[in-house]
Amino acid sequence: MCAHLGVGARSGVPVDEVLALVDAVLREAGLTRAAVRSLATLDARAAEPGVAGAGAELGVPVRGFPAGELAAVAVPHPSALPLDATGTPSVAEAAALLTAGTEVTAGAGAARAVLLVPKRKSRSVTCAIATCVPVCPHEHTPGVRLLHLTHGYIAREPGSPPTIPTPHTTAAMDMHTQSDAHDLRHHGDAEVRDEKLIDLAVNVRTNTPPDWLRRRIADSLTGLAAYPDGRAARAAVAVRHDLPPGRVLLTAGAAEAFVLLARALPARRPVVVHPQFTEPEAALRDAGHEVGRVLLREEDGFRLDPAAVPEDADLVVIGNPTNPTSVLHPAAAIAALARPGRTLVVDEAFMDAVPGERESLAGRTDVPGLVVLRSLTKTWGLAGLRIGYVLAEPETIALLERAQPLWPVSTPALVAAEACMSRMALAEAEHAAHRIGVERAHLLAGLAEFDEVRTVDGAEGPFVLLRIDGADAIRDRLRLLGFAARRGDTFPGLDRNWLRLAVRDRATTNRFLQALDQALLLNG
């Protein structure tokens, strides 16, 4: 397989940093340097010593594209920073796709350019890998050779200028299939990385993992010489949800589950209900799917209308309670989305933060095509350990399991999963859910004192979503005052006027409310 590298770089970037990121994305693609055929970037950066030196080290030509040509490529993971600086929302992805597209137009027969690895970042570099693959006969009109970028980026005949797909809408809610200005790969951890800020951007419960869980994980380290054995953890999850083990799959966090679903299930019309966690759509796009969007509306309280989901959608993804809106949809409304031939994916990563887990579909076997995802990251503070699981029909579990690598979940993560299924752990999680509810009410009461702030009603998760005119500027001022809040403009359906806040203890909330008061005064 031929790999075409796209690189975005700051001026003065060292060659070692460029090569380090290149090697990392090649490893992710399962390739070596020998597969690289070209390295492309913005023409103003092609002569940079770090970029040119990387091309020389790889033994491939370095190609520079004008900013206008890169800007004409719709990329799957756009970012505002490169857009402002260069005129394209991702130099790396656009350059990789254009060079792979050149290979398509020079070749014989129908083919398409696809991303093998979307943009990855280091301190001063971004890098993406694209290649070209044959198009099956049913994928294009006979006699017409297409450059078909499968993530909904570009569809054109060789020699014609790139075009950006046109969005269309449903009567009830917007349905988009094109890439847009939302950075689907931005997550809350980016708000606090390398900064000493009070964290209201990440939804992991504070003061976790608890001591008893730390000890269980530490004790597991004596068994690291043996390959992981997930049978006990899988059985524990099955018992916890009153299911047979064949309906359970353990994963390296919910994020891996989204990738497995995108790669293993034969979806032709996937739809994601937004605003919600963006990783499901990113994973679907990376796997070559054109993704539809149903956008829930603020005026409806971001609540689900099952009729807004297109009937021909064969894979539907929705969160419950939904990140970032904190809305808890009725289980009956979500179950109403089920159809013969449709996979219904419900992300319940925050359900254990809801007292009694009311409205959960986990454990249900009467909903056709149901797939429920759970994460142990949030309540138990295991983001660095990566552990979650999937509940689904045995046939679906078998498909996902075949798409996993061998031993996908580490022994410490398996031990943690088993421990978190115990009666003691479930009782602790329930207590924490009630405590979160009390602290969330205190936060909402404080926010209600500000005329400039509007919160989404009925929050049920360990976070709240709020709207402030000019929230992006408020967020910057909060950072100067020592607080990190999660920006909202990376979620489809939201813009720069939205912020998400994690629920914290009362003392932290009070300090935050004082800082917000100062930030709003400065804004006035």
RAWO-V8930 format. One line per field, one symbol per residue. ss: DSSP state (2 for helix, 1 for strand, 0 for the rest). psi: psi as a letter, one per 40 degrees, with the letter a starting at -180 (. if undefined). A space follows every 50 residues. Layout:
ss: ???
psi: ???
This chain:
ss: 00111111100000222222222222222000222111111122200022 22222222001111102222200000000222222200002222222222 22222200001111111111100011111111110022200000011100 00001110000000000110000110000000000002222000000111 00000000002222222222222000000022222222220000222111 10222222222222000001111100002222222200000111100222 00000222000000111110000000000022222000000011111000 22202220000000000001111110222200000001111102222222 22200000002222222222002222222222222222222222222000 00011000000011111000222222222200111110000000000111 110002222222222222222220
psi: hhhhhhhhiihehiddddddddddddddefiiddehdihiahdeedehdd dddddddefiihhhiidddddehhidgiiddddddeeiehdddddddddd dddddeaiiiiihihdhihiiadeiihihiiiiihideeihhehhihhhe efcihiiheiiiihihiiiiddihhieiiaehgeehiddddeheigihhe dhehhifiiidddddddddeeeeediiiheddddddddddefiideehhh igidddddddddddhfhdgihhhihiheddddddddeeihhihhhiidee ffihhdeehhdehehhhiihihhedehhihdddddeeiihehhhhhhfde deehhefieieheheehhehhhhiiedddeffdedghaihhiiddddddd ddeiiigdhidddddddddeeidddddddddddddddddddddddddeeh dehhihifheafiihihhhfddddddddddeehhihieeehheiaeeiih hihaidddddddddddddddddd.
